[in-house]
Amino acid sequence: MADKQKQTGVLVKLSRLFGFLASPMTVGVILTLTMTWLTLKFYASQHDGADAREGSIVNILNQIYLKSIDFRLVNRGEAPGSDRVAILAIDENSIEREGRWPWPREKIGRLIESAVDAGAKVVAFDVVFSEPDPNSSVKTLSLLKQGLAKQKQLSPEANELIDKEMAANNSDQKFADTLGLYQDAVVMGTYFDLESYDVGVSLNPLRDDCVDAHYERTNEKRYWEKEEIFPIVEEAKTSEERIPAGILKQVSNYHTLLEVNAAQEWFDSNTSALERIRQNLDDVEIHFPSEIIPTLFVVANIGDEQTLFDLLSSDDSMKRFANRPMILQIFDVVLRSISKHEIVDLRARLLRASNEYCQRFLTPNDELLWKEKFTTRFKTAGDDLDAMWAGQSFDSILNELKWPAGSPELEQKLKQWRALNLPLSIPNIARTWVSIRELAANTKHTGYFNAILDTDGTVRRTQLLARRGHNYIPSLALKAFLLDRKASMRFKIGPEAVGRTESKRRVIQSLEILNKEGETTLKVPVDELGRMIINYSGPQQMFPYVSAASILDDKRDIAVSQYLRDEKTGAVGLSTRMIDRKTFLKDKILIVGATAIGVYDLRLTPFEENYPGVETHANALPIF
């Protein structure tokens, strides 16, 4: 009887408990707490700019959020694009009339000349000219010259005649000459490769300073230094946060040593490539021993004319080559002697060597702090080891600063630097692919055209800023806008502020457009990684398209295609109109890109699956 009463009491309590849990108030509280937790988790994932694990609740919520952007745009319907932005299309008609793409470079120059002379204000290229013109006959003439020289049959008269023909047929130089005349109205294109690992607090917080030391040596740095409109960075940095200049200069030198060693290892496994370089140099009567070839490639790869000048000047037998024309010829022979596949592989090896060191920079694993680690890494140096240590390590610099290796003072300083230099949220780029030397000499404005894909492969956002260390470059759309408005930009970087007790990284806090007087005219809505949502006008050709063939024709009227809304019926349809060239092109921002089937890049957007990549830049422009 007592057991039965006890069981009945338990059942009553369970019934009351289930009744309480099933009550509307309890269910409401549980649902509210659950949704609050999921919302906070989702917000944190958006705030961190990180992609959630596939299949996780946060990832599902993220997909719902992304699809909601698509729904809002599609539900809004089509909206005409800006009447000041147009696509200058390398379309089927252009290729049929002007020949297959890519065109000879002087034809690109004529395209710029015709567009700007007719009134276009900005011509921006969704194209990069990072290699010599494949249509040019200069390479054939150069090979002829080398062959005659090799057979000892190159007379002074023949040499002069070939040089004259090379100059007359140099398509790149013709394009460069045109670019020099119109450089104030042209934005050249570039694209970048991102580093292979994610940004996060696990990275060495001091690596950006090491990356800067590597970047300072490169052609890319010298290319971007010539830019007329450059991002203004607002970031307060105290003297306690700054690493001494002597250490950073030493790191720059050490990057060269690391790259030469990496190149030596690569050439040891690719002896045919080394032999081709040596033979091609011999053919133009420039004789280098094989052991110098890795160093030649490293300095040629980064365009380091000074290092090669010093190397040539130090050898009596080489002094006659210590002049700029000969140095540029050596660079050209070295880089042309190995295949594209080989050069990509070798450059990746060099970059990996420097990136791996930057992850060790000023950590307990940094070999420039500890001689035993340096000895282990360069154990094959033999009798040269002590001289290498003295020339490469931080030893003498730290002794001058009274922070000798292994001392409490140095350990305290390293901890202070790591604590004060928080990682930056913007992903680092591995390298940018910029215009060749002839074009770079006459370029004032450049922007990158990389597409930023969400987890489902859709282009919903554009990255307005990219960086290599502490060096920042703008996107193609942003640079075209700044050039059009004669404006500049400023962005502020600071510790993230999300109510946490301690910041773990630095983020973009604001991005502003400034007028000539330095006053803020627009605050651009970007997230902490510098990304902006693209407010698409609709499916493709909501912006006017004009064929490049029409511009090259120099006829008075040009055909302009665009989806337009019929004023009577309200229906949206593709319309092709003949418009006076100067009337249409006046003050236009033209985005040049391929739209012909087989040569253009297809993008997935909220409106279409097969969308021309060039038009994504046009959609980003009206947002500013």
C-alpha positions in Angstrom: 0.0 0.0 0.0 2.8 2.4 1.0 4.7 1.5 -2.3 1.6 2.3 -4.3 1.1 5.6 -2.6 4.8 6.5 -3.2 4.4 5.6 -7.0 1.3 7.7 -7.1 3.1 10.6 -5.5 6.0 10.3 -8.1 3.5 10.2 -11.0 1.8 13.3 -9.6 5.1 15.2 -9.4 6.1 14.1 -12.9 2.7 15.2 -14.2 3.1 18.6 -12.6 6.6 18.9 -14.0 5.5 18.0 -17.5 2.6 20.3 -17.1 5.0 23.1 -16.2 7.3 22.3 -19.0 4.5 22.1 -21.5 2.9 25.4 -20.3 2.8 28.2 -22.9 5.0 30.4 -20.6 7.7 27.7 -20.3 7.7 26.9 -24.0 7.9 30.6 -24.7 10.8 31.1 -22.4 12.7 28.1 -23.8 12.1 29.2 -27.4 13.2 32.7 -26.5 16.4 31.6 -24.9 17.2 29.2 -27.7 16.6 31.8 -30.4 18.6 34.3 -28.4 21.5 31.9 -28.2 21.3 31.1 -31.9 21.1 34.8 -32.8 24.2 35.5 -30.7 26.1 32.6 -32.3 25.0 33.7 -35.7 26.0 37.3 -35.0 29.4 36.2 -33.7 30.0 34.2 -36.9 29.1 37.2 -39.0 31.2 39.5 -36.8 34.2 37.3 -37.1 33.9 37.0 -40.8 34.3 33.2 -40.4 32.4 30.5 -42.3 30.5 28.2 -40.0 31.0 24.4 -40.2 28.9 22.7 -42.9 25.8 21.2 -41.4 25.9 23.2 -38.2 22.9 25.2 -36.9 24.9 28.5 -37.4 25.7 27.5 -41.0 22.0 26.8 -41.7 21.2 30.2 -40.2 23.9 31.8 -42.3 22.5 30.3 -45.4 19.0 31.6 -44.5 20.5 35.0 -44.0 22.3 34.9 -47.4 19.1 33.7 -49.2 17.2 36.5 -47.5 19.5 39.0 -49.3 18.6 37.3 -52.6 14.9 37.3 -51.7 14.9 41.0 -50.9 16.7 41.9 -54.1 14.5 39.7 -56.3 11.3 40.8 -54.6 12.3 44.5 -55.1 12.6 43.7 -58.9 14.7 45.3 -61.6 16.0 48.8 -61.2 17.8 50.7 -64.0 21.6 51.0 -63.5 23.3 54.3 -63.2 23.2 56.3 -66.4 26.9 57.3 -65.8 28.2 53.7 -65.8 28.5 51.5 -68.9 30.1 48.3 -69.9 32.6 48.5 -72.8 32.2 44.9 -73.9 34.6 42.6 -75.7 31.7 40.8 -77.1 31.1 38.3 -80.0 30.7 41.2 -82.5 34.1 42.6 -81.4 35.9 39.3 -81.7 34.3 38.6 -85.1 35.4 42.0 -86.4 38.7 42.6 -84.6 40.0 39.1 -84.2 40.3 36.6 -81.3 41.0 37.8 -77.8 43.4 38.8 -76.4 44.0 41.6 -79.0 47.3 43.2 -79.8 48.1 45.8 -77.2 48.2 48.8 -79.6 44.5 48.0 -80.3 43.7 48.3 -76.6 45.5 51.7 -76.7 43.3 52.8 -79.6 40.2 51.7 -77.6 41.3 54.0 -74.7 42.1 56.9 -77.1 38.7 56.6 -78.9 36.7 56.4 -75.7 38.4 59.2 -73.9 38.6 61.5 -76.9 34.8 61.1 -77.3 34.1 62.2 -73.7 34.5 59.2 -71.4 35.8 60.3 -68.0 37.1 57.0 -66.6 38.1 53.8 -68.4 38.6 50.9 -65.9 39.9 47.5 -67.0 38.5 44.2 -65.7 41.6 42.8 -67.4 45.2 42.5 -66.3 48.2 42.9 -68.6 50.7 40.9 -66.5 52.6 39.3 -69.4 54.1 40.6 -72.6 51.8 40.8 -75.6 51.5 37.2 -77.0 50.7 38.7 -80.5 53.9 40.8 -80.7 56.6 39.7 -83.1 59.2 41.1 -80.7 59.8 37.6 -79.2 60.5 36.2 -82.7 63.0 38.9 -83.5 64.6 38.5 -80.1 65.1 34.8 -80.8 66.5 35.6 -84.2 69.0 38.0 -82.6 70.0 35.4 -80.0 70.4 32.7 -82.7 72.6 35.0 -84.9 74.7 36.0 -81.9 75.2 32.3 -80.9 76.5 31.5 -84.4 78.7 34.6 -84.4 76.8 36.0 -87.4 75.3 39.1 -85.8 76.9 42.0 -87.6 76.5 45.5 -86.2 74.3 46.4 -89.2 72.1 43.3 -88.6 71.9 44.1 -84.9 70.8 47.7 -85.6 68.2 46.6 -88.1 66.7 44.0 -85.7 66.6 46.5 -82.9 64.8 48.9 -85.2 62.3 46.3 -86.2 61.8 45.3 -82.6 61.0 48.9 -81.6 58.6 49.3 -84.5 56.7 46.1 -83.6 56.7 46.5 -79.8 53.0 46.4 -79.2 53.5 46.7 -75.5 55.5 49.9 -75.8 52.9 51.4 -78.2 50.2 50.7 -75.6 52.4 52.2 -72.9 52.9 55.3 -75.0 49.1 55.7 -75.3 48.6 55.0 -71.7 51.0 57.7 -70.8 48.9 60.2 -72.7 45.6 59.1 -71.0 46.8 57.9 -67.6 44.7 60.4 -65.7 41.5 58.7 -67.1 42.5 55.0 -66.9 42.3 52.5 -64.1 44.4 49.4 -64.9 43.2 46.0 -63.5 45.0 43.6 -61.3 44.0 40.5 -59.3 45.5 38.9 -56.2 46.1 35.4 -54.7 45.0 35.1 -51.1 47.3 33.4 -48.6 46.3 29.8 -48.0 45.5 30.0 -44.3 42.8 31.8 -42.4 43.2 35.0 -40.4 42.8 34.3 -36.7 44.4 34.8 -33.3 46.5 31.7 -33.9 48.7 33.6 -36.3 51.8 35.3 -35.1 50.6 38.9 -34.4 53.9 40.3 -35.5 54.0 38.6 -38.9 52.6 41.7 -40.7 55.8 43.6 -39.9 57.8 40.7 -41.3 55.5 40.6 -44.4 56.1 44.3 -44.8 59.9 43.7 -44.8 59.4 41.1 -47.5 57.0 43.3 -49.6 59.3 46.3 -49.5 61.8 44.5 -51.7 59.4 43.6 -54.5 58.3 45.1 -57.8 54.7 45.1 -56.5 55.6 47.6 -53.8 57.3 49.9 -56.3 54.3 49.6 -58.6 51.8 50.6 -55.9 54.1 53.4 -54.7 53.4 55.3 -57.9 49.6 55.3 -57.4 48.2 58.8 -57.3 45.1 58.0 -55.2 46.0 55.8 -52.2 44.0 54.8 -49.1 44.6 56.9 -46.0 45.0 54.6 -43.0 44.0 56.0 -39.6 45.5 53.8 -36.9 47.1 55.1 -33.7 50.3 53.2 -32.9 52.5 54.0 -30.0 56.3 53.7 -29.9 55.9 50.7 -27.6 54.1 48.8 -30.4 56.7 49.5 -33.0 59.4 47.0 -33.8 62.9 48.8 -34.2 63.7 49.7 -37.8 67.1 47.9 -37.5 65.4 44.6 -36.9 63.0 45.1 -39.9 65.9 46.0 -42.2 67.7 42.8 -41.1 64.6 40.8 -41.8 64.4 42.2 -45.4 68.0 41.0 -46.0 67.2 37.6 -44.5 64.2 37.2 -46.9 66.7 37.3 -49.8 68.9 34.6 -48.2 65.9 32.4 -47.6 64.7 32.8 -51.2 68.1 32.1 -52.6 68.3 28.9 -50.6 64.8 27.9 -51.7 65.7 28.7 -55.3 68.9 26.7 -55.0 67.0 23.6 -53.8 64.5 24.0 -56.7 67.2 24.3 -59.3 69.0 21.3 -57.8 65.8 19.3 -58.7 65.3 21.1 -62.0 68.7 21.2 -63.6 67.3 21.5 -67.1 65.8 24.9 -66.2 69.1 26.1 -64.7 70.9 25.0 -67.9 68.4 26.9 -70.1 69.0 30.1 -68.2 72.8 29.7 -68.3 72.8 28.8 -72.0 70.5 31.7 -72.9 72.7 34.1 -71.1 75.7 32.7 -72.9 74.0 33.2 -76.2 73.9 37.0 -75.6 77.5 36.8 -74.3 76.6 37.3 -70.6 78.5 34.5 -68.8 77.6 33.6 -65.2 78.7 30.5 -63.3 75.8 28.1 -62.5 76.0 28.7 -58.8 74.9 32.4 -59.4 71.7 31.4 -61.3 69.5 31.0 -58.1 70.5 34.5 -56.9 69.9 35.9 -60.4 66.4 34.5 -60.4 65.6 35.9 -57.0 66.6 39.4 -57.9 65.0 39.2 -61.3 61.7 37.9 -59.7 61.4 41.0 -57.5 63.0 43.4 -59.9 65.9 44.2 -57.5 68.2 46.2 -59.8 70.3 47.5 -57.0 71.3 44.1 -55.7 72.3 42.9 -59.2 74.2 46.2 -59.8 76.2 45.7 -56.6 76.9 42.1 -57.5 78.1 43.0 -61.0 80.2 46.0 -59.8 82.0 43.8 -57.3 83.5 41.6 -60.0 86.0 43.1 -62.5 84.9 40.7 -65.2 81.3 41.7 -64.8 81.6 45.4 -64.4 80.7 46.1 -68.0 77.2 44.7 -67.3 76.6 47.0 -64.3 74.2 49.4 -66.1 70.4 49.5 -66.2 69.8 48.4 -69.9 72.0 45.4 -69.4 70.5 44.5 -66.0 67.0 44.7 -67.5 68.1 42.4 -70.3 69.5 39.9 -67.8 66.2 40.0 -65.9 64.3 39.4 -69.2 66.5 36.5 -70.3 66.3 34.8 -66.9 62.5 35.1 -66.6 61.9 34.0 -70.2 64.1 31.0 -70.0 61.8 28.9 -67.9 58.2 27.8 -68.6 55.1 29.4 -67.0 54.5 26.2 -65.0 58.1 26.2 -63.7 58.0 29.9 -62.8 54.7 29.5 -60.9 56.1 26.6 -59.0 59.4 28.3 -58.2 57.7 31.6 -57.1 55.4 29.6 -54.8 58.5 28.0 -53.2 60.1 31.4 -52.6 56.9 32.8 -51.1 56.4 29.8 -48.9 60.0 30.2 -47.5 59.3 33.8 -46.5 55.8 33.2 -45.2 57.0 30.3 -43.0 59.7 32.5 -41.5 57.2 35.3 -40.9 55.2 32.9 -38.8 58.4 32.3 -36.7 59.4 36.0 -36.6 60.2 37.1 -33.1 58.9 33.9 -31.5 60.9 31.3 -29.6 61.4 29.5 -32.9 63.0 32.5 -34.7 66.5 31.4 -35.8 67.7 35.0 -36.0 67.3 35.2 -32.2 69.0 31.9 -31.3 72.3 30.8 -32.8 71.7 27.1 -32.1 68.5 27.3 -34.2 70.3 29.2 -36.9 73.1 26.5 -36.9 70.5 23.8 -37.3 68.9 25.5 -40.2 72.1 26.3 -42.0 74.3 23.3 -41.0 75.6 22.9 -44.5 77.1 26.4 -44.5 80.3 25.0 -42.9 83.0 27.5 -42.3 80.8 30.4 -43.5 78.3 29.8 -40.6 79.8 32.3 -38.2 80.0 35.0 -40.9 76.4 34.3 -41.9 75.2 34.5 -38.2 77.0 37.8 -37.8 75.6 39.2 -41.0 72.0 37.9 -40.7 71.0 37.6 -37.1 69.6 40.2 -34.7 72.5 39.6 -32.3 74.3 42.9 -32.7 71.1 45.0 -32.9 69.7 43.5 -29.7 73.0 44.1 -27.9 72.9 47.7 -28.9 69.4 48.0 -27.6 70.5 46.3 -24.4 68.1 43.4 -25.0 70.5 40.5 -25.6 69.1 37.2 -26.7 67.8 35.1 -23.7 67.7 38.1 -21.4 64.6 38.9 -19.3 64.5 42.4 -21.0 64.1 40.8 -24.4 61.5 38.3 -23.2 59.5 41.2 -21.7 59.8 43.2 -24.9 58.6 40.3 -27.0 55.6 39.7 -24.8 54.8 43.4 -24.9 54.9 43.5 -28.7 52.7 40.4 -29.1 50.2 41.8 -26.6 50.0 45.2 -28.3 50.0 44.1 -31.9 46.7 42.4 -32.4 46.1 40.4 -35.6 44.2 42.3 -38.4 40.9 40.8 -39.6 41.5 41.6 -43.3 43.0 38.5 -45.1 46.5 38.9 -46.4 47.1 38.6 -50.1 50.0 36.4 -51.2 50.8 38.5 -54.3 49.1 40.8 -56.9 49.5 40.3 -60.6 50.2 43.8 -62.0 51.0 45.2 -65.4 54.3 44.5 -67.1 57.1 47.0 -66.7 56.5 49.1 -69.8 52.8 49.7 -68.9 53.6 50.1 -65.2 55.9 53.0 -66.0 52.9 55.0 -67.3 50.2 53.8 -64.9 48.8 56.1 -62.2 45.7 54.2 -61.1 45.0 50.5 -60.5 42.3 48.4 -58.8 41.8 44.7 -58.3 38.8 42.9 -59.8 38.7 39.7 -57.6 35.3 38.3 -56.9 34.4 37.5 -53.3 32.3 34.4 -53.1 30.0 33.5 -50.2 29.9 29.9 -49.0 27.3 28.9 -51.7 29.4 30.4 -54.5 27.3 33.5 -54.9 28.8 37.0 -55.4 26.8 39.2 -53.0 29.6 41.4 -51.6 32.6 43.2 -52.9 35.8 43.5 -51.0 36.8 47.2 -51.2 40.2 46.8 -49.6 42.9 44.2 -49.8 46.3 44.2 -48.0 49.8 42.8 -48.0 51.0 43.3 -44.4 50.2 47.0 -43.7 50.1 47.9 -47.4 46.5 48.5 -48.7 45.1 48.5 -52.2 41.5 49.4 -53.4 39.1 47.5 -55.6 38.5 48.4 -59.2 35.1 49.8 -58.5 36.3 51.9 -55.6 39.3 53.3 -57.5 37.1 54.2 -60.5 34.7 56.0 -58.2 37.6 57.9 -56.5 39.1 58.9 -59.9 35.7 60.0 -61.2 35.0 62.2 -58.2 38.6 63.4 -57.7 38.2 62.1 -54.2 40.3 60.1 -51.7 39.4 57.6 -49.0 40.2 57.1 -45.4 39.6 54.0 -43.3 40.0 53.6 -39.6 41.5 50.5 -38.0 41.1 49.7 -34.3 40.4 46.9 -31.8 37.1 45.2 -32.3 34.4 46.4 -29.8 31.8 43.7 -29.2 31.4 43.9 -25.4 34.2 41.5 -24.7 36.6 41.9 -21.9 39.6 41.9 -24.2 39.9 42.5 -27.9 41.6 39.7 -29.9 42.0 41.4 -33.2 41.9 44.7 -35.1 39.1 45.4 -37.6 38.0 48.1 -40.0 35.9 50.5 -37.9 34.9 52.9 -40.7 35.5 53.8 -44.4 34.9 57.3 -45.6 35.1 59.1 -48.9 36.9 62.5 -48.7 36.6 65.5 -51.0 39.6 67.7 -52.1 39.4 69.6 -48.9 39.7 66.4 -46.8 36.1 66.6 -45.7 34.0 63.5 -45.3 31.3 63.3 -48.1 30.2 59.7 -47.7 30.4 56.9 -45.2 30.6 53.6 -47.0 28.6 50.7 -45.3 31.3 48.0 -44.9 31.8 45.2 -42.5 34.9 44.7 -40.4 36.7 43.0 -43.2 36.0 45.8 -45.6 33.2 44.1 -47.5 30.1 45.8 -48.9 26.9 44.2 -50.0 26.2 44.8 -53.7 22.8 46.3 -54.5 22.3 44.6 -57.8 20.1 46.4 -60.3 18.8 43.1 -61.6 19.8 40.5 -64.2 22.6 41.3 -66.7 22.5 44.3 -69.0 20.6 46.5 -66.6 23.6 48.8 -67.4 24.2 50.0 -70.9 26.5 47.8 -73.0 28.5 49.2 -75.9 30.6 46.9 -78.1 34.3 47.6 -78.3 34.0 47.2 -82.1 31.7 50.2 -82.2 34.2 52.4 -80.3 37.1 51.3 -82.6 34.9 52.1 -85.7 35.0 55.8 -84.9 31.5 56.2 -86.4 29.2 58.9 -85.3 26.5 56.7 -83.9 27.1 53.6 -81.7 24.8 50.7 -80.8 23.9 50.6 -77.1 22.1 47.6 -75.6 20.3 47.7 -72.2 17.3 46.2 -70.4 14.8 49.1 -70.1 11.2 49.3 -68.8 8.6 50.2 -71.4 6.8 53.3 -70.2 3.5 52.2 -71.6 3.4 48.5 -70.7 5.8 48.5 -67.7 7.5 45.4 -69.1 11.3 45.2 -69.0 13.0 44.1 -72.2 16.3 44.3 -74.0 16.6 47.4 -76.2 19.3 48.3 -78.7 19.5 52.0 -79.7 21.7 53.9 -82.0 23.1 56.9 -80.0 25.5 59.7 -80.9 28.9 58.6 -79.7 29.8 61.8 -77.9 26.4 62.2 -76.4 26.5 58.7 -74.9 30.2 58.7 -73.8 30.2 62.1 -72.2 31.4 61.8 -68.6 30.9 58.0 -68.6 32.7 55.5 -66.3 33.4 52.6 -68.7 34.2 49.2 -67.3 36.1 47.2 -70.0 35.7 43.5 -69.9 35.1 40.3 -72.0 31.5 39.3 -72.4 31.9 37.0 -75.4 31.0 33.3 -74.8 34.2 31.3 -74.0 36.3 34.2 -72.9 34.4 35.9 -70.1 34.1 34.9 -66.4 30.7 33.7 -65.3 29.4 34.6 -61.8 26.5 33.4 -59.7 24.5 36.3 -58.4 21.1 36.7 -56.6 19.4 37.3 -60.0 21.2 35.0 -62.4 23.5 31.9 -62.5 25.5 33.0 -65.5 26.2 36.6 -64.9 29.2 38.5 -66.6 31.8 39.2 -64.0 32.5 42.7 -65.5 29.0 43.8 -64.6 29.4 43.1 -60.9 31.8 46.0 -60.7 29.3 48.2 -62.4 26.7 47.3 -59.8 29.1 48.2 -57.0 29.6 51.7 -58.3 26.2 53.3 -57.8 26.3 52.3 -54.1 28.9 55.0 -53.4 
